[in-house]
Amino acid sequence: RIENQNQLKYHNNLLNTLINNMPDQIYIKDLSSKYILNNKSHMIELGVSKQSELHLKSDFDFFDEETAADYYVDEQRIIESKKALINKEEFKAIKNGDSRWTLTTKVPLEDGNGEIIGIAGINRDITDLKKQEQEIVKSRYLLAVKNKIANLFLTTNTEVLFIKVLMAILDELDSSSGFIGYLDEEGGLQCAAS
C-alpha cells in the first residue's frame, strides 16, 4: 500500500511539473464553468499567484462581459453535447486592459461512470502569429498597389499617366485611410481642408 502511495505521489509530481512548466494555459472547470485547477501560466494570465485566489471564480471575474459570456456558452455546449471544441481562435480582452489572441481547445471531463463533471482547456497564445498575419496582409495590399501602378505605367501613354496614377493612389488611400484630396476640373490635385 505504501509503495502504491509513493508511486501515485511520484506520478502526481511528474504531472504537476509538466503542466506547470508548459507555456500554454491549462485549466479545469466544473459544470458551472468555475475554476477548479489552473497551471502557473493561466494564473499569470488571470493576474493571480495562488490557486486559492481562483476558488469559486469564473471568467466573468477576469474578462469583459462579452468575452466571458462567449466562453461560458462554448463550455456549456461542450458539457451538454459531450463534444470537444478544438483549435478555436479567440480574442481575449482582459479586465486589466491587456488583450491577446489564443488558440483554444476545450474537452469534456468524465468521471469513472462516464458522467460529465466539467471541462479541461488549453489556450495557446497566438498573438505574435496574428500580428505576423496582419503584416502579411499589409504587405500583400502594398504589393497590389505597386502592381496596379506598374501596370498603369506599362499600359498607358504619358499624357494621361500622371492622372491615372494619381487616381489609383487616391482610390487606394480613400479606401483605407480616409479622404485626403481630389482632382479639380482641370486635373489638378486639391488637398482636403484640415
N, CA, C and O of each residue as an XYZ file, in Angstrom:
776
protein
N       0.830     -1.193      0.000
C       0.000      0.000      0.000
C       0.878      1.263      0.000
O       0.601      2.201     -0.747
N       1.915      1.295      0.816
C       2.816      2.448      0.870
C       3.508      2.642     -0.476
O       3.694      3.767     -0.940
N       3.886      1.516     -1.094
C       4.533      1.595     -2.410
C       3.588      2.213     -3.436
O       4.020      3.019     -4.260
N       2.314      1.851     -3.399
C       1.316      2.423     -4.316
C       1.139      3.915     -4.077
O       1.012      4.693     -5.022
N       1.131      4.311     -2.796
C       1.004      5.731     -2.475
C       2.220      6.512     -2.948
O       2.083      7.620     -3.467
N       3.410      5.943     -2.772
C       4.627      6.604     -3.248
C       4.629      6.731     -4.768
O       5.026      7.759     -5.316
N       4.186      5.687     -5.429
C       4.116      5.714     -6.893
C       3.091      6.751     -7.370
O       3.330      7.469     -8.341
N       1.965      6.819     -6.685
C       0.937      7.802     -7.017
C       1.463      9.219     -6.808
O       1.231     10.095     -7.642
N       2.171      9.451     -5.697
C       2.785     10.759     -5.434
C       3.788     11.121     -6.511
O       3.830     12.258     -6.982
N       4.594     10.142     -6.897
C       5.616     10.355     -7.927
C       4.966     10.758     -9.252
O       5.395     11.725     -9.882
N       3.942     10.029     -9.673
C       3.246     10.346    -10.935
C       2.527     11.687    -10.855
O       2.504     12.443    -11.826
N       1.941     11.980     -9.700
C       1.276     13.266     -9.498
C       2.273     14.410     -9.603
O       1.983     15.445    -10.202
N       3.451     14.217     -9.016
C       4.507     15.230     -9.082
C       4.977     15.434    -10.529
O       5.178     16.568    -10.964
N       5.150     14.340    -11.266
C       5.549     14.441    -12.675
C       4.514     15.223    -13.481
O       4.860     16.094    -14.279
N       3.252     14.901    -13.261
C       2.180     15.569    -13.995
C       2.120     17.056    -13.648
O       1.984     17.894    -14.539
N       2.220     17.387    -12.365
C       2.221     18.800    -11.950
C       3.415     19.552    -12.517
O       3.281     20.700    -12.942
N       4.575     18.918    -12.528
C       5.774     19.546    -13.088
C       5.573     19.833    -14.569
O       5.893     20.923    -15.043
N       5.049     18.865    -15.293
C       4.788     19.042    -16.721
C       3.801     20.183    -16.964
O       4.078     21.094    -17.745
N       2.661     20.131    -16.299
C       1.601     21.130    -16.514
C       2.069     22.529    -16.140
O       1.791     23.484    -16.865
N       2.768     22.667    -15.028
C       3.164     23.996    -14.569
C       4.350     24.587    -15.313
O       4.647     25.772    -15.161
N       5.026     23.783    -16.111
C       6.136     24.297    -16.900
C       5.778     24.488    -18.375
O       6.633     24.857    -19.180
N       4.544     24.243    -18.720
C       4.076     24.462    -20.095
C       3.778     25.950    -20.285
O       3.200     26.580    -19.400
N       4.169     26.521    -21.435
C       3.814     27.918    -21.688
C       2.328     28.091    -21.979
O       1.776     29.175    -21.787
N       1.674     27.016    -22.444
C       0.235     27.073    -22.704
C      -0.515     27.179    -21.383
O      -0.051     26.699    -20.348
N      -1.678     27.813    -21.434
C      -2.517     27.955    -20.249
C      -3.419     26.729    -20.156
O      -4.163     26.422    -21.087
N      -3.346     26.037    -19.029
C      -4.100     24.797    -18.836
C      -4.998     24.974    -17.610
O      -4.571     25.490    -16.577
N      -6.256     24.531    -17.750
C      -7.199     24.730    -16.649
C      -8.286     23.671    -16.688
O      -8.544     23.047    -17.717
N      -8.917     23.487    -15.530
C     -10.073     22.601    -15.389
C     -11.169     23.413    -14.715
O     -10.923     24.162    -13.769
N     -12.393     23.245    -15.228
C     -13.557     23.940    -14.664
C     -14.650     22.931    -14.325
O     -14.711     21.842    -14.895
N     -15.507     23.317    -13.388
C     -16.632     22.463    -13.019
C     -17.799     22.671    -13.986
O     -17.666     23.369    -14.991
N     -18.929     22.067    -13.675
C     -20.105     22.160    -14.555
C     -20.663     23.579    -14.664
O     -21.385     23.889    -15.612
N     -20.335     24.435    -13.707
C     -20.783     25.831    -13.735
C     -19.737     26.758    -14.340
O     -19.866     27.980    -14.269
N     -18.696     26.171    -14.939
C     -17.588     26.922    -15.539
C     -16.793     27.715    -14.504
O     -16.226     28.762    -14.816
N     -16.756     27.214    -13.284
C     -15.918     27.821    -12.240
C     -14.590     27.065    -12.196
O     -14.546     25.849    -12.381
N     -13.510     27.809    -11.949
C     -12.179     27.220    -11.958
C     -11.987     26.219    -10.822
O     -12.373     26.469     -9.680
N     -11.384     25.082    -11.161
C     -11.018     24.066    -10.176
C      -9.497     23.981    -10.080
O      -8.938     23.913     -8.986
N      -8.834     23.986    -11.241
C      -7.388     23.822    -11.292
C      -6.831     24.644    -12.448
O      -7.401     24.657    -13.539
N      -5.720     25.325    -12.208
C      -5.085     26.166    -13.228
C      -3.577     25.993    -13.137
O      -3.025     25.890    -12.041
N      -2.909     25.960    -14.287
C      -1.448     25.916    -14.230
C      -0.905     27.331    -14.018
O      -1.652     28.308    -14.062
N       0.406     27.423    -13.787
C       1.031     28.713    -13.476
C       0.808     29.734    -14.595
O       0.529     30.904    -14.335
N       0.936     29.276    -15.831
C       0.774     30.185    -16.968
C      -0.624     30.804    -16.994
O      -0.778     31.990    -17.287
N      -1.632     30.001    -16.690
C      -3.002     30.519    -16.689
C      -3.231     31.456    -15.502
O      -3.928     32.463    -15.632
N      -2.649     31.130    -14.354
C      -2.797     32.015    -13.193
C      -2.142     33.369    -13.469
O      -2.679     34.407    -13.083
N      -0.987     33.363    -14.134
C      -0.336     34.622    -14.502
C      -1.243     35.421    -15.439
O      -1.400     36.631    -15.273
N      -1.835     34.747    -16.415
C      -2.771     35.397    -17.352
C      -3.915     36.067    -16.606
O      -4.341     37.168    -16.954
N      -4.403     35.388    -15.578
C      -5.545     35.904    -14.812
C      -5.128     36.906    -13.736
O      -5.981     37.540    -13.114
N      -3.833     37.050    -13.518
C      -3.347     38.028    -12.547
C      -3.398     37.560    -11.112
O      -3.496     38.379    -10.198
N      -3.334     36.246    -10.894
C      -3.313     35.713     -9.530
C      -2.039     34.907     -9.326
O      -1.406     34.487    -10.294
N      -1.666     34.693     -8.079
C      -0.434     33.955     -7.804
C      -0.681     32.603     -7.126
O       0.211     31.757     -7.075
N      -1.906     32.407     -6.604
C      -2.216     31.150     -5.914
C      -3.544     30.594     -6.414
O      -4.450     31.343     -6.778
N      -3.640     29.281     -6.425
C      -4.875     28.617     -6.847
C      -6.053     29.041     -5.963
O      -7.181     29.150     -6.445
N      -5.800     29.276     -4.696
C      -6.881     29.643     -3.775
C      -7.556     30.959     -4.170
O      -8.713     31.190     -3.817
N      -6.846     31.818     -4.897
C      -7.434     33.082     -5.345
C      -8.478     32.873     -6.443
O      -9.218     33.796     -6.784
N      -8.536     31.666     -6.992
C      -9.497     31.358     -8.059
C     -10.705     30.577     -7.548
O     -11.607     30.249     -8.319
N     -10.721     30.282     -6.251
C     -11.807     29.495     -5.668
C     -13.161     30.161     -5.939
O     -13.371     31.328     -5.608
N     -14.074     29.396     -6.548
C     -15.438     29.833     -6.888
C     -15.476     31.005     -7.881
O     -16.473     31.723     -7.950
N     -14.407     31.197     -8.640
C     -14.388     32.274     -9.629
C     -14.505     31.701    -11.030
O     -14.169     30.545    -11.290
N     -14.992     32.550    -11.921
C     -15.173     32.146    -13.310
C     -14.571     33.213    -14.223
O     -13.978     34.184    -13.752
N     -14.729     33.023    -15.519
C     -14.206     34.002    -16.489
C     -14.825     35.385    -16.295
O     -14.202     36.391    -16.633
N     -16.030     35.447    -15.760
C     -16.690     36.743    -15.539
C     -15.927     37.602    -14.529
O     -16.100     38.821    -14.495
N     -15.094     36.977    -13.716
C     -14.292     37.720    -12.744
C     -13.013     38.292    -13.348
O     -12.350     39.120    -12.724
N     -12.660     37.852    -14.568
C     -11.370     38.237    -15.139
C     -11.440     38.859    -16.535
O     -10.526     39.579    -16.938
N     -12.505     38.591    -17.265
C     -12.621     39.076    -18.634
C     -13.828     39.992    -18.765
O     -14.709     40.006    -17.905
N     -13.856     40.762    -19.858
C     -15.018     41.613    -20.079
C     -16.251     40.722    -20.267
O     -16.138     39.535    -20.570
N     -17.410     41.315    -20.084
C     -18.681     40.572    -20.083
C     -18.894     39.761    -21.359
O     -19.294     38.599    -21.299
N     -18.627     40.369    -22.506
C     -18.863     39.688    -23.794
C     -17.942     38.481    -23.957
O     -18.387     37.407    -24.362
N     -16.664     38.658    -23.641
C     -15.699     37.560    -23.759
C     -16.077     36.418    -22.818
O     -16.112     35.257    -23.225
N     -16.359     36.752    -21.567
C     -16.725     35.730    -20.587
C     -17.998     34.993    -20.994
O     -18.093     33.777    -20.826
N     -18.963     35.714    -21.520
C     -20.219     35.090    -21.960
C     -19.968     34.121    -23.114
O     -20.552     33.038    -23.152
N     -19.104     34.504    -24.051
C     -18.764     33.615    -25.166
C     -18.127     32.327    -24.652
O     -18.471     31.239    -25.113
N     -17.192     32.444    -23.692
C     -16.536     31.269    -23.127
C     -17.565     30.373    -22.424
O     -17.545     29.150    -22.566
N     -18.454     31.005    -21.672
C     -19.462     30.245    -20.928
C     -20.371     29.463    -21.875
O     -20.653     28.287    -21.642
N     -20.825     30.112    -22.932
C     -21.705     29.442    -23.902
C     -20.992     28.250    -24.532
O     -21.570     27.170    -24.650
N     -19.733     28.444    -24.937
C     -18.962     27.331    -25.515
C     -18.842     26.179    -24.533
O     -19.043     25.022    -24.903
N     -18.515     26.487    -23.283
C     -18.309     25.439    -22.284
C     -19.595     24.689    -21.958
O     -19.576     23.470    -21.788
N     -20.694     25.399    -21.872
C     -21.959     24.723    -21.596
C     -22.377     23.843    -22.777
O     -22.981     22.788    -22.584
N     -22.058     24.275    -23.984
C     -22.330     23.465    -25.184
C     -21.493     22.179    -25.147
O     -21.980     21.104    -25.498
N     -20.242     22.300    -24.723
C     -19.357     21.131    -24.607
C     -19.916     20.157    -23.580
O     -19.945     18.949    -23.816
N     -20.359     20.678    -22.447
C     -20.906     19.834    -21.378
C     -22.177     19.137    -21.849
O     -22.358     17.947    -21.594
N     -23.055     19.857    -22.529
C     -24.321     19.275    -22.981
C     -24.137     18.278    -24.123
O     -24.785     17.231    -24.148
N     -23.255     18.602    -25.066
C     -23.080     17.753    -26.251
C     -22.053     16.644    -26.047
O     -22.022     15.673    -26.803
N     -21.211     16.792    -25.020
C     -20.104     15.873    -24.769
C     -19.109     15.856    -25.926
O     -18.425     14.857    -26.150
N     -19.031     16.964    -26.658
C     -18.120     17.085    -27.801
C     -17.115     18.198    -27.552
O     -17.453     19.267    -27.045
N     -15.875     17.919    -27.921
C     -14.782     18.862    -27.702
C     -14.850     20.046    -28.663
O     -15.433     19.965    -29.743
N     -14.248     21.125    -28.243
C     -14.030     22.309    -29.076
C     -12.532     22.318    -29.367
O     -11.726     22.415    -28.441
N     -12.149     22.217    -30.631
C     -10.738     22.050    -30.983
C     -10.228     23.253    -31.781
O     -10.815     23.629    -32.795
N      -9.139     23.845    -31.315
C      -8.400     24.896    -32.032
C      -9.266     26.071    -32.490
O      -9.250     26.438    -33.665
N     -10.007     26.647    -31.578
C     -10.803     27.831    -31.876
C      -9.955     29.078    -31.612
O      -9.400     29.241    -30.525
N      -9.860     29.959    -32.621
C      -9.156     31.228    -32.417
C     -10.068     32.158    -31.639
O     -11.217     32.387    -32.017
N      -9.531     32.698    -30.529
C     -10.328     33.580    -29.677
C      -9.544     34.836    -29.338
O      -8.341     34.783    -29.083
N     -10.239     35.966    -29.337
C      -9.657     37.221    -28.894
C     -10.046     37.416    -27.439
O     -11.225     37.341    -27.092
N      -9.060     37.666    -26.589
C      -9.307     37.844    -25.160
C      -9.081     39.293    -24.785
O      -8.003     39.842    -25.015
N     -10.084     39.904    -24.216
C      -9.945     41.238    -23.626
C     -10.000     41.057    -22.113
O     -11.050     40.745    -21.550
N      -8.865     41.256    -21.468
C      -8.766     41.037    -20.027
C      -9.106     42.338    -19.303
O      -8.825     43.426    -19.806
N      -9.709     42.221    -18.124
C     -10.155     43.404    -17.389
C      -9.032     44.376    -17.049
O      -9.296     45.559    -16.836
N      -7.783     43.909    -16.993
C      -6.669     44.810    -16.679
C      -6.247     45.645    -17.887
O      -5.292     46.416    -17.800
N      -6.956     45.499    -19.024
C      -6.667     46.279    -20.225
C      -5.820     45.548    -21.242
O      -5.678     46.008    -22.375
N      -5.261     44.426    -20.862
C      -4.450     43.634    -21.777
C      -5.366     42.865    -22.730
O      -6.532     42.615    -22.422
N      -4.828     42.500    -23.876
C      -5.595     41.672    -24.807
C      -4.635     40.778    -25.574
O      -3.451     41.086    -25.714
N      -5.168     39.663    -26.070
C      -4.356     38.731    -26.846
C      -5.252     37.769    -27.604
O      -6.449     37.653    -27.337
N      -4.638     37.086    -28.554
C      -5.304     36.040    -29.322
C      -4.829     34.686    -28.805
O      -3.649     34.507    -28.505
N      -5.756     33.734    -28.702
C      -5.378     32.383    -28.307
C      -5.998     31.362    -29.246
O      -7.032     31.603    -29.869
N      -5.345     30.229    -29.327
C      -5.884     29.056    -29.996
C      -6.335     28.140    -28.866
O      -5.512     27.653    -28.091
N      -7.635     27.906    -28.773
C      -8.224     27.256    -27.604
C      -8.781     25.879    -27.941
O      -9.458     25.690    -28.952
N      -8.478     24.925    -27.067
C      -9.082     23.594    -27.138
C      -9.700     23.313    -25.778
O      -9.052     23.480    -24.745
N     -10.968     22.882    -25.785
C     -11.671     22.513    -24.548
C     -12.336     21.170    -24.775
O     -12.939     20.921    -25.819
N     -12.212     20.300    -23.763
C     -12.774     18.954    -23.864
C     -13.619     18.655    -22.627
O     -13.342     19.168    -21.542
N     -14.647     17.824    -22.793
C     -15.439     17.437    -21.616
C     -14.649     16.471    -20.731
O     -13.901     15.631    -21.232
N     -14.820     16.597    -19.423
C     -14.196     15.680    -18.463
C     -15.262     14.741    -17.910
O     -16.349     15.173    -17.528
N     -14.935     13.448    -17.872
C     -15.874     12.452    -17.367
C     -15.354     11.829    -16.086
O     -14.145     11.737    -15.873
N     -16.287     11.398    -15.224
C     -15.887     10.625    -14.055
C     -15.779      9.153    -14.463
O     -15.904      8.826    -15.643
N     -15.551      8.285    -13.511
C     -15.392      6.851    -13.795
C     -16.633      6.191    -14.353
O     -16.549      5.095    -14.908
N     -17.797      6.839    -14.219
C     -19.058      6.286    -14.728
C     -19.474      6.882    -16.065
O     -20.562      6.597    -16.565
N     -18.610      7.709    -16.643
C     -18.933      8.309    -17.934
C     -19.778      9.571    -17.836
O     -20.224     10.099    -18.854
N     -20.004     10.063    -16.607
C     -20.782     11.286    -16.422
C     -19.858     12.495    -16.579
O     -18.723     12.486    -16.103
N     -20.356     13.533    -17.251
C     -19.569     14.757    -17.427
C     -19.502     15.491    -16.089
O     -20.525     15.723    -15.446
N     -18.286     15.853    -15.679
C     -18.100     16.551    -14.399
C     -17.494     17.938    -14.586
O     -17.312     18.670    -13.613
N     -17.180     18.307    -15.830
C     -16.599     19.612    -16.102
C     -15.902     19.626    -17.445
O     -16.173     18.793    -18.310
N     -14.999     20.584    -17.612
C     -14.233     20.684    -18.851
C     -12.759     20.932    -18.512
O     -12.424     21.461    -17.452
N     -11.900     20.533    -19.440
C     -10.480     20.870    -19.358
C     -10.157     21.697    -20.591
O     -10.661     21.428    -21.681
N      -9.318     22.700    -20.411
C      -8.988     23.562    -21.535
C      -7.512     23.869    -21.623
O      -6.793     23.860    -20.624
N      -7.075     24.141    -22.844
C      -5.708     24.583    -23.113
C      -5.782     25.762    -24.072
O      -6.398     25.672    -25.134
N      -5.150     26.868    -23.690
C      -5.061     28.054    -24.550
C      -3.607     28.252    -24.950
O      -2.714     28.257    -24.103
N      -3.382     28.413    -26.235
C      -2.033     28.723    -26.731
C      -2.056     30.154    -27.243
O      -2.887     30.509    -28.078
N      -1.147     30.968    -26.743
C      -1.064     32.378    -27.152
C      -0.562     32.451    -28.595
O       0.544     32.003    -28.897
N      -1.386     33.021    -29.486
C      -1.003     33.173    -30.896
C      -0.989     34.650    -31.295
O      -1.106     34.979    -32.476
N      -0.845     35.534    -30.307
C      -0.850     36.973    -30.580
C       0.227     37.349    -31.587
O      -0.045     38.099    -32.525
N       1.437     36.844    -31.412
C       2.522     37.169    -32.344
C       2.217     36.647    -33.747
O       2.514     37.313    -34.738
N       1.627     35.459    -33.829
C       1.254     34.919    -35.141
C       0.199     35.793    -35.822
O       0.259     36.016    -37.031
N      -0.766     36.287    -35.041
C      -1.804     37.165    -35.603
C      -1.188     38.469    -36.098
O      -1.606     38.994    -37.129
N      -0.191     39.003    -35.370
C       0.493     40.220    -35.817
C       1.238     39.960    -37.117
O       1.209     40.793    -38.023
N       1.907     38.814    -37.220
C       2.597     38.457    -38.457
C       1.610     38.312    -39.605
O       1.884     38.730    -40.730
N       0.469     37.722    -39.315
C      -0.589     37.568    -40.313
C      -1.043     38.943    -40.822
O      -1.233     39.131    -42.024
N      -1.212     39.892    -39.910
C      -1.601     41.251    -40.300
C      -0.529     41.909    -41.154
O      -0.846     42.626    -42.104
N       0.732     41.673    -40.826
C       1.833     42.223    -41.619
C       1.832     41.632    -43.028
O       2.115     42.334    -43.998
N       1.514     40.347    -43.139
C       1.438     39.710    -44.462
C       0.310     40.329    -45.269
O       0.483     40.614    -46.454
N      -0.842     40.540    -44.647
C      -1.977     41.167    -45.336
C      -1.588     42.563    -45.801
O      -1.884     42.948    -46.932
N      -0.930     43.317    -44.938
C      -0.487     44.668    -45.284
C       0.502     44.625    -46.453
O       0.404     45.429    -47.380
N       1.450     43.689    -46.407
C       2.435     43.561    -47.482
C       1.765     43.200    -48.799
O       2.129     43.725    -49.851
N       0.785     42.304    -48.741
C       0.055     41.936    -49.965
C      -0.709     43.130    -50.526
O      -0.773     43.325    -51.740
N      -1.281     43.916    -49.641
C      -2.012     45.105    -50.065
C      -1.065     46.083    -50.764
O      -1.380     46.594    -51.839
N       0.092     46.340    -50.154
C       1.061     47.259    -50.753
C       1.578     46.722    -52.079
O       1.789     47.492    -53.016
N       1.782     45.427    -52.170
C       2.225     44.823    -53.418
C       1.157     44.986    -54.497
O       1.480     45.254    -55.655
N      -0.107     44.825    -54.125
C      -1.193     45.008    -55.093
C      -1.231     46.446    -55.606
O      -1.448     46.672    -56.796
N      -1.020     47.420    -54.716
C      -0.986     48.830    -55.133
C       0.181     49.058    -56.082
O       0.017     49.696    -57.122
N       1.349     48.546    -55.737
C       2.520     48.707    -56.597
C       2.296     48.059    -57.963
O       2.667     48.627    -58.990
N       1.694     46.876    -57.974
C       1.412     46.203    -59.239
C       0.421     46.990    -60.084
O       0.556     47.060    -61.306
N      -0.564     47.574    -59.440
C      -1.556     48.379    -60.153
C      -0.881     49.590    -60.802
O      -1.161     49.921    -61.955
N       0.003     50.241    -60.059
C       0.717     51.404    -60.588
C       1.659     50.981    -61.708
O       1.724     51.648    -62.741
N       2.392     49.880    -61.520
C       3.295     49.388    -62.561
C       2.526     49.051    -63.828
O       2.987     49.336    -64.934
N       1.367     48.452    -63.671
C       0.530     48.123    -64.823
C       0.111     49.387    -65.568
O       0.084     49.405    -66.798
N      -0.213     50.436    -64.828
C      -0.570     51.706    -65.458
C       0.594     52.265    -66.267
O       0.396     52.769    -67.373
N       1.798     52.180    -65.727
C       2.981     52.674    -66.436
C       3.207     51.892    -67.730
O       3.640     52.456    -68.734
N       2.915     50.608    -67.698
C       3.170     49.764    -68.864
C       2.078     49.861    -69.925
O       2.326     49.563    -71.093
N       0.878     50.274    -69.533
C      -0.242     50.225    -70.482
C      -0.823     51.586    -70.843
O      -1.772     51.652    -71.625
N      -0.287     52.664    -70.301
C      -0.886     53.974    -70.512
C       0.135     54.929    -71.128
O       1.311     54.914    -70.763
N      -0.339     55.781    -72.091
C       0.580     56.782    -72.653
C       0.855     57.853    -71.607
O       0.102     57.993    -70.644
N       1.926     58.602    -71.794
C       2.390     59.532    -70.772
C       1.465     60.705    -70.521
O       1.523     61.309    -69.450
N       0.616     61.045    -71.474
C      -0.265     62.206    -71.294
C      -1.279     61.994    -70.181
O      -1.588     62.915    -69.426
N      -1.788     60.791    -70.087
C      -2.802     60.527    -69.058
C      -2.237     59.714    -67.891
O      -2.935     59.431    -66.918
N      -0.965     59.348    -68.010
C      -0.349     58.518    -66.979
C      -0.406     59.160    -65.600
O      -0.811     58.509    -64.637
N      -0.012     60.408    -65.487
C       0.019     61.070    -64.195
C      -1.353     61.043    -63.530
O      -1.469     60.713    -62.350
N      -2.388     61.388    -64.285
C      -3.746     61.422    -63.719
C      -4.189     60.025    -63.292
O      -4.793     59.867    -62.231
N      -3.894     59.005    -64.111
C      -4.314     57.642    -63.753
C      -3.568     57.138    -62.506
O      -4.156     56.489    -61.641
N      -2.269     57.447    -62.431
C      -1.504     57.039    -61.251
C      -2.058     57.750    -60.023
O      -2.270     57.133    -58.979
N      -2.290     59.047    -60.157
C      -2.834     59.804    -59.041
C      -4.210     59.277    -58.636
O      -4.506     59.161    -57.447
N      -5.039     58.963    -59.609
C      -6.371     58.418    -59.310
C      -6.250     57.057    -58.595
O      -6.993     56.778    -57.654
N      -5.306     56.218    -59.052
C      -5.121     54.914    -58.414
C      -4.681     55.082    -56.964
O      -5.174     54.398    -56.067
N      -3.744     56.007    -56.751
C      -3.272     56.255    -55.377
C      -4.400     56.793    -54.514
O      -4.615     56.325    -53.396
N      -5.126     57.789    -55.043
C      -6.241     58.352    -54.278
C      -7.311     57.310    -54.004
O      -7.894     57.274    -52.921
N      -7.563     56.466    -54.989
C      -8.561     55.415    -54.824
C      -8.155     54.465    -53.693
O      -8.982     54.112    -52.852
N      -6.887     54.051    -53.671
C      -6.410     53.149    -52.626
C      -6.380     53.838    -51.272
O      -6.779     53.246    -50.269
N      -5.916     55.070    -51.230
C      -5.865     55.790    -49.955
C      -7.259     56.069    -49.426
O      -7.502     55.958    -48.225
N      -8.167     56.425    -50.302
C      -9.537     56.704    -49.884
C     -10.188     55.457    -49.286
O     -10.982     55.559    -48.351
N      -9.850     54.271    -49.828
C     -10.485     53.061    -49.328
C      -9.863     52.566    -48.034
O     -10.478     51.770    -47.325
N      -8.632     53.027    -47.704
C      -8.013     52.503    -46.490
C      -7.694     53.560    -45.448
O      -7.611     53.247    -44.260
N      -7.513     54.804    -45.868
C      -7.063     55.813    -44.916
C      -8.012     56.985    -44.779
O      -7.760     57.882    -43.974
N      -9.067     57.008    -45.518
C      -9.968     58.138    -45.463
C      -9.674     59.127    -46.572
O      -8.679     58.976    -47.282
N     -10.503     60.123    -46.737
C     -10.420     61.103    -47.810
C      -9.269     62.065    -47.564
O      -9.172     62.653    -46.487
N      -8.365     62.237    -48.589
C      -7.235     63.152    -48.403
C      -7.196     64.264    -49.451
O      -6.544     65.284    -49.229
N      -7.870     64.094    -50.576
C      -7.817     65.127    -51.607
C      -8.659     64.718    -52.815
O      -9.294     63.663    -52.821
N      -8.648     65.585    -53.846
C      -9.416     65.294    -55.052
C      -8.773     66.023    -56.230
O      -7.945     66.917    -56.055
N      -9.178     65.614    -57.437
C      -8.726     66.283    -58.650
C      -9.787     67.295    -59.051
O     -10.975     66.975    -59.102
N      -9.351     68.525    -59.338
C     -10.312     69.532    -59.777
C     -10.636     69.321    -61.249
O     -10.150     68.372    -61.865
N     -11.475     70.221    -61.827
C     -11.939     70.072    -63.213
C     -10.800     70.095    -64.217
O     -10.932     69.548    -65.312
N      -9.682     70.720    -63.863
C      -8.541     70.798    -64.771
C      -7.527     69.696    -64.512
O      -6.473     69.682    -65.147
N      -7.811     68.773    -63.603
C      -6.907     67.672    -63.330
C      -5.862     67.978    -62.271
O      -4.932     67.193    -62.087
N      -5.989     69.087    -61.578
C      -5.019     69.440    -60.536
C      -5.412     68.822    -59.212
O      -6.598     68.668    -58.918
N      -4.421     68.468    -58.413
C      -4.664     67.880    -57.096
C      -5.034     68.962    -56.095
O      -4.318     69.951    -55.942
N      -6.140     68.768    -55.426
C      -6.578     69.683    -54.386
C      -6.647     68.917    -53.070
O      -7.296     67.874    -52.990
N      -5.990     69.423    -52.055
C      -5.991     68.745    -50.747
C      -7.274     69.084    -50.003
O      -7.822     70.180    -50.129
N      -7.735     68.113    -49.226
C      -8.927     68.337    -48.418
C      -8.607     69.358    -47.348
O      -7.478     69.428    -46.861
N      -9.601     70.149    -46.983
C      -9.417     71.161    -45.929
C      -9.158     70.464    -44.602
O      -9.784     69.447    -44.302
N      -8.240     71.001    -43.804
C      -7.929     70.411    -42.498
C      -8.954     70.843    -41.503
O      -8.882     70.458    -40.336
